[in-house]
């Protein structure tokens, strides 16, 4: 057994080192994210926190329209042909300018449909700009760093950017005026700092070259990836919008606190998915064996569930550890014990389709998941049941979504076994 483990470690040394580098960054990010979360969740009222979390979720969805998905070709080039990085960076910048009017119109419609009358438009605009432009630029610098195997640099950047947010949140918590409008100003300034740090110190030094002929070849893939990314985050973040619309800001705040705690358990899993995606981009043979697929899914589910149970156990012993507002949602945490596993497995399936080049199938799969999630959540929230009942039913909702995702994903992967990507 020990000899087999040594052989495995030797054969996968680079991947293991990459994962450990990102995991170290994830651990640092986890601690800093907790500080940030505690400060914000307990300074804003629960209603304002629900509005902020929902607006931020909408910004994350809209950010996937930036450059019409050209970040996908940029990442692939960084991974397999880094000498063309300057060419594709120029293409990304051009796409970013072209996508700006579309994002602006989409943001205005989002505000009119969801937030009008509940949040000032200037407050909403600051949150959207922070997510769509500033934080997304930071993420792209991390993505490119991972593509050129600078995993440690990418991890350091994520920790620094998250630390900026945490410092801003702590400073905000010391103020007498703990309003959402004031926090939105802190938020956008912090995200601007993160974007500047990413561009100035972490993005590879490249010579920009504009070559439209190369971009057109990648356009279909980029647009389909953009569509898939938007749909992924719609099905991932749609619950916050629905809870706000059907349950109001107070319910949305409690739900946002729960989902934020669930999200924190996903950090080690996402580091693993990044390494796995790069492996699959070079060859999909890793997915050939049924035993391997079951083992990978089991690992994702086990780590996710263990993370939530560990957090729930800690908060059961120390219910006030994360602050008074968070303490109101702590008793509900155990009722969503299986949600992290199913959510992370859906993300795992999405990464499998992306890594194996099935971008159009991925987009269609995510669209079907978004539709199903909307129907299921609308039904559950429409029951007007006791909070513990509808929160507990979330396990069933995400289990159904997981089954749908697994069925569509593995059916699509049958045609790519062993094929170089």
N, C-alpha and C positions, 0 to 999 in steps of 0.2 A: 504493500500500500504506500509506504513512504517513498520507495523507489519510483512508483508510478507518479506520485505527486511531484517528485523532483524532475522527472522527465517532462511533465506537463509545464512546470515552471520554467524549465530551460527552453522549451519550444515556444513559449509565449512570453518570454522575458520582456520584450518591448511593450507589449500590450499591458502586462501587469504593472510595469513601471509607469506607463501612461495613466492607468487607472488610479494607482496610488497617488500620483501627483494631483490628479483632479479630485480625488477623495480628500486629500489634505486641504485643498481649497474649499471643498464642500463642508468640511468640518468647521473651518474658520467662518465660512459664510453662515453656517447654521447658528453658531453662537452670536454672531453679529446680527443676524436676522431676528433672533429672539429679542435682543435689546431693542431693535427698531420696532418690532411688533408690540412689545410691552409698552413702550413709550407712546406709540400712536393709539393703540386700542384703548388705553386708559386715560388719554388726554382728550381726545375727541369723545363726544357722546356716542352711545351705541348707534343712534340713528345716523349721525354724521359719518361714523366709521362705515356703516352700511353703504351710504351714498359714495364715499370715497372709494371703497373696495369695488363697487359696481362700475364707477366711472373709470377706475384704473383697469378693470377687466375689459371694458369697451376699448380703451386705448391700446391694450395688448392685442386685441383682435384686429383693430385698424392698422396697427404697426406692421402686420404681415402683408399689407398692400404696398409698403414702401418699396420703391423701385420695381414694382410688379413682380416680386419674387426673385429678382436677379441675384439675391444672396445665395441661391442654390448653385447656379453656375460658378459663382465666386468661390464657394466652398469646395466644389469639385475640382476646380482648377488649382486651388491652394493645395489640395490633397495629392493630385496626380501630375500637374504641370505648373509648379510654382513660378517658373520663369515667365509665364503669361499673366502673373498676378496684376501687374501694372495696367495691362490692357483691360482686364475684366474689372478692375477697380474703377477705371474711367467709365466703363459701361454701367456699373452700379450707380455712380454719381449722376450720370445722365438719366437713368431710370428713376432715380430719386426725385429729380426736378420734375419729370413728366408725371409722376404719380401724385405730386402734391395737390393739384386741383381735385382729383378724384377723392383723395383722403379727406380734404376739406369739406366737400359736399356730403360725404358719408358721415362725417363727424356732426355736421349740422343737422342732418336727418335724425341721427341717434339722439342728439340733445332734444330735438323737438318731440320725439316719440316717447322718450323715457324720463328725461330730467327736467323738462320745462316746468316751472312752478315749484320745484324741489331744490334746485341748485342754481346759483347765478351763472350765466353763460361764461363770464370771465374766469370764474373758478373752474368750470368744466374745461375751458380752453387750455388753461395752464396744465391741468392734469393730462389732457390728451397730448399736448406738445411734449410733455416730459416723457410719456411712454412711447409715442410714435416716432419721435425724432431723436431725442437725447439718449434714452435707455437703449433703443434699438441700435444706435450707432455703436454704443459700448458692446452690445451683444455680438455685433458683426465683427468687431475687433477680436473678441474671444473666439468666435467661430473660425476666423481666418488663422488665428494662432494655433488652434487645434489642428487645422488642415495642414499646416507646415510642421506639425509635431512639436510645437512649443507649448506643451500642455501646462507646464509649470507657470509660464508667463500668463496664459489664459486664466489659470486659477487665481493668480495674484491679482489680476485686473478685476475679477469678479469680487474678490474680498475687499479690494480698495473701494470699488464703486458701492458695494453694500455698506461699507464702513461710513462713507460719506452720508448715506441715508440715515444710518443709525445716529451719527453725530447731530445731524439736522433735527432728527426726531427728539433727541434728548434736550437740545436747546429749545425746541418748540414746547416741550413739556414744562419748561421752567417759566414760560410766559403766562401772564395773567389772562391774555386773550387766546383761548384755545379753540378758536373758530376754524371751520373748514377752509374759509377763504384765506386766512393767514397761513394755514398749513400748505395750501396749494402753492403759495409763493415760495415757501421754504423748499417744497418738493421740486419745483421746476429748476430753481437755482442749484440744488444738489445734483439733479440729473444733468444739467449743463456742465458742471464740474466733472462728472463721470465721463461724459462724452469727450470733453477736451483732454482729459488724462489718457483716454483710450487712443485718440488720434495722435497725440503728441509723443507718447512714450511707449505704446504697445503695438500699434499697427506697423507692419513691416514697411521699411523705406522702399518705395517703388517709384519708377518713372511712369507717369500716366501717359498712355497712348490710346487714342480713339480709333478703333477698328470696327466699324459697324457691321462689316461682313461676318465677322466672328459672332457678334451678338445675335444676329438673326437666326443662326443655326441653333442657338440655345433658347430661343424665345418661347417656343411651345413648352419646353420643359420648365422654364422659369415661371410662366404664367400658370401652368398647372400646379406647380409647387406653391405659388402664391395662393391660388384658390384652395389648395389642400391645407395650407397653414392657417388661412382665415377660417376654414371649416373646422379644423382641429381645435382652434381656440374658441370658436363658437360653441362646439359641443363640450369643450372643457369649461368655459366661463359662462355659458348661457344660463346656468342655474342661478347665478347671482342676479342676473337681469330679471329672470322670472320670479324669484323670491321677492325682489324689490317691487315688481309690478303687482304681484298677487298678494303679498303679505305686508308690504309697507316697509319704511326705513328701519324700524325697530327689529322686525323679523330678519330683514336683510343683514343687519349688523350682527345678530347672533349667528346667523348662517355663515357670514363672512369670517367670523372668528373661528368657527369650527373648521371651515375649509382651509383657512390659513394654517391651522395646526396640522391638518392632514397634509398640506403641501410641504411642510417642513420635513416630513418623513420621506419625501421623494428624492431628496438631494443625493444620497448615495446611489440610488437607482439610475438617476439621469447621468451621473458620471460613467456608470457601466454602459449605458446605452450609447454614449458618444464613442467609446472604444469599439463596441460591437458594430456600430454603423460603419466605421472606417474599415473594419475587417471585411464586412459584407460588400463594401464598394469594390473591393479588389477581387473577391470571389464569394459566391453564394453557397459553396459546398458545405459550409458550416451548418447549414439548415437541412442537409439531406437526411440525417438520422432522426427518427421519431423520438428516440431516447434523449437526444440532445435537445430537441425542442421542448420536451416535457421538463427536462432539467432546468433549462433557461427560464421557462415560465414559473416553475416552482421556486427558483431562486428569487425572481422579482417579487412574487407574491409573499414569500416568507419574510424577506427583508422589510417589505412595506408594512405587513401586519405586525411584525415584531416592533418596528419603530413606533407605531401608533400605540400598541399595548404598553410599551415602556413609558411613553409620554403620559398615557392615561393613568398608569400606576403611580408615577411620580406626582401628578396633579391630584390624585386621590388622597395621597398622604399629605401634600402641601397645596391645598386648593387655592390659596392666595398667592402662590409663588409668581404668577404672571400678572397680578393686579386684580382690582375689584371687578372691572368690566369683564375681563376674561373669565373670572371665577364664576360668573353667571352662566357661561356656556360649558364650563368644565364637566358638570354632571352628565352632559349629553354626549361627551366624547366617546364613551364606551359603546354608545348606540350606533356609531359609524365605524365599528372595528374592521369591517371588511371592505369599506369604501377605498382606502388607499391601495389595496392589492388590485382591485378591479380597475381603478383609474390608471394606475401605473402600467398594468398589462395592456390597456387600450393604447397608451402612449408607446409601449414596446411594439405592438403590432404596427402602429403608424410608422415607426422607425424602420421596421423590417421592409415595408413596402417602399419607403423612400430609398433606403440603401440598395435595394435590388432594382431600382429604376422603374418601379411601377407607380409613377407619379399620378397618372390619370386615374388608375384604379384606386389609388390612395384618396384622391379627391372625391371620387364617387362613394367610397366607403365612409369617409368622414361626413359627407352630406347626409347619408342615410342615418348615421349615428346622431347627428345633430337633430334631424327630424324626430327620430325615436325618443331622444332625450327630452325634447320639448313636449311631446305628447305625454310621456310618463310623468314628468315633473308637474305639468299642468294638472294631471289627474290627481297626483298625490297631494299637491298643495290645495287643490279644489275640494278635498275631503273636509277641510276645516277641522281636522282632528287635533287632538292634544299634541303639543310640540314633540313629546317623546315618541309618539306614534309615527308622525310624518318623518321625523329624523331617522327613526329605525327603518322605515320603508325605503330610505335611500340605499341601503344595502341591496335590496331587491332590484331597484332601478339600475344600479351600476352592474349588477350581475347579469341582467338582461342585455345591457349594452356590451358587456364583455363577451357574452356568447355570440352576439351578432358580429362583433369585431373579429373574433377568432374564426368564425365560419367564413367570412368574406376574405380575410387575410390569407389563410392557409389554402383556400381554393385558388386565389390568385398566384400564390407562390409555387404551385405545382408546375407551372410552365417555365420557371427560371432555375430549377435545380441544377447546380453544377455549372451554370453559365457565368463566365466572367462578366462583371458589370462595368 
